Amino acid sequence: LTNNATRAVVSVTFTAASDPVNFRGPLSGGKKGKGGKKGRKYKVQKGDTLRKLANKFYGSPSKWKIVAKANGIKSATAKLKPGRVLTIPANSKTKKGKKPKAKTKKGK
């Protein structure tokens, strides 16, 4: 019997987000996260519209009213000023990021 030791070497690098308001990690509402039960904040960028934001956060531009209602906006075509911070509510019905269930044939 020989006693061979096994070792692992790990290197970790941490980087601070340059803009914490827009940081999108999986625990803060990123692509795989949902932003918690209450939602999250989002800083408007040039070219953003309610429909684009609804598509980004809920997977459908038709859900623009969720963002509009939370921020007191009345119209889908309202101009969003860059730098404005919007509330993006959590939406428990969101399907974005989930894979559709595979269909199976009965009897096979």
MODELLER restraints for C-alpha pairs under 7 A, 6 or more apart:
rsr = mdl.restraints
at = mdl.atoms
rsr.add(forms.Gaussian(group=physical.xy_distance, feature=features.Distance(at['CA:17:A'], at['CA:23:A']), mean=6.17, stdev=0.5))
rsr.add(forms.Gaussian(group=physical.xy_distance, feature=features.Distance(at['CA:21:A'], at['CA:41:A']), mean=6.68, stdev=0.5))
rsr.add(forms.Gaussian(group=physical.xy_distance, feature=features.Distance(at['CA:21:A'], at['CA:42:A']), mean=6.33, stdev=0.5))
rsr.add(forms.Gaussian(group=physical.xy_distance, feature=features.Distance(at['CA:21:A'], at['CA:43:A']), mean=6.46, stdev=0.5))
rsr.add(forms.Gaussian(group=physical.xy_distance, feature=features.Distance(at['CA:22:A'], at['CA:42:A']), mean=6.02, stdev=0.5))
rsr.add(forms.Gaussian(group=physical.xy_distance, feature=features.Distance(at['CA:22:A'], at['CA:43:A']), mean=6.23, stdev=0.5))
rsr.add(forms.Gaussian(group=physical.xy_distance, feature=features.Distance(at['CA:24:A'], at['CA:30:A']), mean=4.09, stdev=0.5))
rsr.add(forms.Gaussian(group=physical.xy_distance, feature=features.Distance(at['CA:26:A'], at['CA:32:A']), mean=5.27, stdev=0.5))
rsr.add(forms.Gaussian(group=physical.xy_distance, feature=features.Distance(at['CA:26:A'], at['CA:33:A']), mean=4.45, stdev=0.5))
rsr.add(forms.Gaussian(group=physical.xy_distance, feature=features.Distance(at['CA:27:A'], at['CA:33:A']), mean=5.53, stdev=0.5))
rsr.add(forms.Gaussian(group=physical.xy_distance, feature=features.Distance(at['CA:27:A'], at['CA:35:A']), mean=6.81, stdev=0.5))
rsr.add(forms.Gaussian(group=physical.xy_distance, feature=features.Distance(at['CA:28:A'], at['CA:35:A']), mean=5.06, stdev=0.5))
rsr.add(forms.Gaussian(group=physical.xy_distance, feature=features.Distance(at['CA:29:A'], at['CA:35:A']), mean=3.55, stdev=0.5))
rsr.add(forms.Gaussian(group=physical.xy_distance, feature=features.Distance(at['CA:29:A'], at['CA:40:A']), mean=6.86, stdev=0.5))
rsr.add(forms.Gaussian(group=physical.xy_distance, feature=features.Distance(at['CA:32:A'], at['CA:97:A']), mean=6.32, stdev=0.5))
rsr.add(forms.Gaussian(group=physical.xy_distance, feature=features.Distance(at['CA:34:A'], at['CA:90:A']), mean=6.55, stdev=0.5))
rsr.add(forms.Gaussian(group=physical.xy_distance, feature=features.Distance(at['CA:35:A'], at['CA:90:A']), mean=6.37, stdev=0.5))
rsr.add(forms.Gaussian(group=physical.xy_distance, feature=features.Distance(at['CA:36:A'], at['CA:90:A']), mean=6.62, stdev=0.5))
rsr.add(forms.Gaussian(group=physical.xy_distance, feature=features.Distance(at['CA:37:A'], at['CA:90:A']), mean=5.74, stdev=0.5))
rsr.add(forms.Gaussian(group=physical.xy_distance, feature=features.Distance(at['CA:38:A'], at['CA:89:A']), mean=6.04, stdev=0.5))
rsr.add(forms.Gaussian(group=physical.xy_distance, feature=features.Distance(at['CA:38:A'], at['CA:90:A']), mean=5.59, stdev=0.5))
rsr.add(forms.Gaussian(group=physical.xy_distance, feature=features.Distance(at['CA:39:A'], at['CA:88:A']), mean=5.50, stdev=0.5))
rsr.add(forms.Gaussian(group=physical.xy_distance, feature=features.Distance(at['CA:39:A'], at['CA:89:A']), mean=4.15, stdev=0.5))
rsr.add(forms.Gaussian(group=physical.xy_distance, feature=features.Distance(at['CA:39:A'], at['CA:90:A']), mean=4.07, stdev=0.5))
rsr.add(forms.Gaussian(group=physical.xy_distance, feature=features.Distance(at['CA:40:A'], at['CA:87:A']), mean=5.93, stdev=0.5))
rsr.add(forms.Gaussian(group=physical.xy_distance, feature=features.Distance(at['CA:40:A'], at['CA:88:A']), mean=5.22, stdev=0.5))
rsr.add(forms.Gaussian(group=physical.xy_distance, feature=features.Distance(at['CA:40:A'], at['CA:89:A']), mean=6.41, stdev=0.5))
rsr.add(forms.Gaussian(group=physical.xy_distance, feature=features.Distance(at['CA:41:A'], at['CA:85:A']), mean=6.39, stdev=0.5))
rsr.add(forms.Gaussian(group=physical.xy_distance, feature=features.Distance(at['CA:41:A'], at['CA:86:A']), mean=5.60, stdev=0.5))
rsr.add(forms.Gaussian(group=physical.xy_distance, feature=features.Distance(at['CA:41:A'], at['CA:87:A']), mean=4.68, stdev=0.5))
rsr.add(forms.Gaussian(group=physical.xy_distance, feature=features.Distance(at['CA:41:A'], at['CA:88:A']), mean=5.79, stdev=0.5))
rsr.add(forms.Gaussian(group=physical.xy_distance, feature=features.Distance(at['CA:42:A'], at['CA:85:A']), mean=5.43, stdev=0.5))
rsr.add(forms.Gaussian(group=physical.xy_distance, feature=features.Distance(at['CA:42:A'], at['CA:86:A']), mean=5.16, stdev=0.5))
rsr.add(forms.Gaussian(group=physical.xy_distance, feature=features.Distance(at['CA:42:A'], at['CA:87:A']), mean=6.37, stdev=0.5))
rsr.add(forms.Gaussian(group=physical.xy_distance, feature=features.Distance(at['CA:42:A'], at['CA:88:A']), mean=6.72, stdev=0.5))
rsr.add(forms.Gaussian(group=physical.xy_distance, feature=features.Distance(at['CA:43:A'], at['CA:83:A']), mean=5.55, stdev=0.5))
rsr.add(forms.Gaussian(group=physical.xy_distance, feature=features.Distance(at['CA:43:A'], at['CA:84:A']), mean=5.63, stdev=0.5))
rsr.add(forms.Gaussian(group=physical.xy_distance, feature=features.Distance(at['CA:43:A'], at['CA:85:A']), mean=4.36, stdev=0.5))
rsr.add(forms.Gaussian(group=physical.xy_distance, feature=features.Distance(at['CA:43:A'], at['CA:86:A']), mean=6.27, stdev=0.5))
rsr.add(forms.Gaussian(group=physical.xy_distance, feature=features.Distance(at['CA:44:A'], at['CA:80:A']), mean=6.92, stdev=0.5))
rsr.add(forms.Gaussian(group=physical.xy_distance, feature=features.Distance(at['CA:44:A'], at['CA:81:A']), mean=6.76, stdev=0.5))
rsr.add(forms.Gaussian(group=physical.xy_distance, feature=features.Distance(at['CA:44:A'], at['CA:82:A']), mean=4.80, stdev=0.5))
rsr.add(forms.Gaussian(group=physical.xy_distance, feature=features.Distance(at['CA:44:A'], at['CA:83:A']), mean=5.18, stdev=0.5))
rsr.add(forms.Gaussian(group=physical.xy_distance, feature=features.Distance(at['CA:44:A'], at['CA:84:A']), mean=5.32, stdev=0.5))
rsr.add(forms.Gaussian(group=physical.xy_distance, feature=features.Distance(at['CA:44:A'], at['CA:85:A']), mean=6.14, stdev=0.5))
rsr.add(forms.Gaussian(group=physical.xy_distance, feature=features.Distance(at['CA:45:A'], at['CA:82:A']), mean=4.83, stdev=0.5))
rsr.add(forms.Gaussian(group=physical.xy_distance, feature=features.Distance(at['CA:45:A'], at['CA:83:A']), mean=6.50, stdev=0.5))
rsr.add(forms.Gaussian(group=physical.xy_distance, feature=features.Distance(at['CA:46:A'], at['CA:82:A']), mean=5.30, stdev=0.5))
rsr.add(forms.Gaussian(group=physical.xy_distance, feature=features.Distance(at['CA:48:A'], at['CA:80:A']), mean=6.75, stdev=0.5))
rsr.add(forms.Gaussian(group=physical.xy_distance, feature=features.Distance(at['CA:49:A'], at['CA:80:A']), mean=6.46, stdev=0.5))
rsr.add(forms.Gaussian(group=physical.xy_distance, feature=features.Distance(at['CA:50:A'], at['CA:64:A']), mean=5.25, stdev=0.5))
rsr.add(forms.Gaussian(group=physical.xy_distance, feature=features.Distance(at['CA:50:A'], at['CA:67:A']), mean=6.92, stdev=0.5))
rsr.add(forms.Gaussian(group=physical.xy_distance, feature=features.Distance(at['CA:50:A'], at['CA:76:A']), mean=5.95, stdev=0.5))
rsr.add(forms.Gaussian(group=physical.xy_distance, feature=features.Distance(at['CA:51:A'], at['CA:61:A']), mean=4.40, stdev=0.5))
rsr.add(forms.Gaussian(group=physical.xy_distance, feature=features.Distance(at['CA:51:A'], at['CA:62:A']), mean=6.69, stdev=0.5))
rsr.add(forms.Gaussian(group=physical.xy_distance, feature=features.Distance(at['CA:51:A'], at['CA:64:A']), mean=5.09, stdev=0.5))
rsr.add(forms.Gaussian(group=physical.xy_distance, feature=features.Distance(at['CA:51:A'], at['CA:76:A']), mean=6.89, stdev=0.5))
rsr.add(forms.Gaussian(group=physical.xy_distance, feature=features.Distance(at['CA:52:A'], at['CA:61:A']), mean=6.10, stdev=0.5))
rsr.add(forms.Gaussian(group=physical.xy_distance, feature=features.Distance(at['CA:54:A'], at['CA:60:A']), mean=5.89, stdev=0.5))
rsr.add(forms.Gaussian(group=physical.xy_distance, feature=features.Distance(at['CA:54:A'], at['CA:61:A']), mean=4.92, stdev=0.5))
rsr.add(forms.Gaussian(group=physical.xy_distance, feature=features.Distance(at['CA:54:A'], at['CA:63:A']), mean=5.44, stdev=0.5))
rsr.add(forms.Gaussian(group=physical.xy_distance, feature=features.Distance(at['CA:54:A'], at['CA:64:A']), mean=4.91, stdev=0.5))
rsr.add(forms.Gaussian(group=physical.xy_distance, feature=features.Distance(at['CA:54:A'], at['CA:67:A']), mean=6.98, stdev=0.5))
rsr.add(forms.Gaussian(group=physical.xy_distance, feature=features.Distance(at['CA:55:A'], at['CA:61:A']), mean=4.37, stdev=0.5))
rsr.add(forms.Gaussian(group=physical.xy_distance, feature=features.Distance(at['CA:58:A'], at['CA:94:A']), mean=5.57, stdev=0.5))
rsr.add(forms.Gaussian(group=physical.xy_distance, feature=features.Distance(at['CA:58:A'], at['CA:96:A']), mean=6.21, stdev=0.5))
rsr.add(forms.Gaussian(group=physical.xy_distance, feature=features.Distance(at['CA:59:A'], at['CA:96:A']), mean=5.13, stdev=0.5))
rsr.add(forms.Gaussian(group=physical.xy_distance, feature=features.Distance(at['CA:64:A'], at['CA:76:A']), mean=6.73, stdev=0.5))
rsr.add(forms.Gaussian(group=physical.xy_distance, feature=features.Distance(at['CA:67:A'], at['CA:88:A']), mean=5.79, stdev=0.5))
rsr.add(forms.Gaussian(group=physical.xy_distance, feature=features.Distance(at['CA:67:A'], at['CA:89:A']), mean=6.87, stdev=0.5))
rsr.add(forms.Gaussian(group=physical.xy_distance, feature=features.Distance(at['CA:68:A'], at['CA:74:A']), mean=6.48, stdev=0.5))
rsr.add(forms.Gaussian(group=physical.xy_distance, feature=features.Distance(at['CA:70:A'], at['CA:87:A']), mean=6.29, stdev=0.5))
rsr.add(forms.Gaussian(group=physical.xy_distance, feature=features.Distance(at['CA:70:A'], at['CA:89:A']), mean=6.99, stdev=0.5))
rsr.add(forms.Gaussian(group=physical.xy_distance, feature=features.Distance(at['CA:71:A'], at['CA:86:A']), mean=6.40, stdev=0.5))
rsr.add(forms.Gaussian(group=physical.xy_distance, feature=features.Distance(at['CA:71:A'], at['CA:87:A']), mean=6.38, stdev=0.5))
